[in-house]
Amino acid sequence: MNATDLMLGDIVLASGKPIHVTLATLSCGVDVKPMPLTPEILEKNGMSKNPYGEYFAEDKHCFLEISREPEGFYWTINANEYGIIPLKYVHELQHALRLCGIEKEVVI
């Protein structure tokens, strides 16, 4: 995993345990791995689930929809404004929420 893929505050795995990325994490060469996104994590973070099995989060300006496909999760924002984008890891969920302007601290 490249440090350039990460932002401060992203959640990753270090020695198998979830940590938040800090400047120390990025500058000290800590070996980190992406944390896989699971339905349990989405549900724990209050993502609503519709009858079609898709999860969503929204605020007054943005709607983030997350669907599960055999090869992983995919997200769209505001009815395909950004297209369909793969979403496999927790830090990618954090980036999607930030892009939408949804201020939410992801809980593991």
Beta strands, then each sheet from edge to edge (+ up, - down):
strand 1: 11-14
strand 2: 17-20
strand 3: 32-34
strand 4: 48-49
strand 5: 55-58
strand 6: 63-69
strand 7: 72-77
strand 8: 85-87
sheet 1: 2+ 1- 3+
sheet 2: 4+ 5- 6+ 7- 8+
end
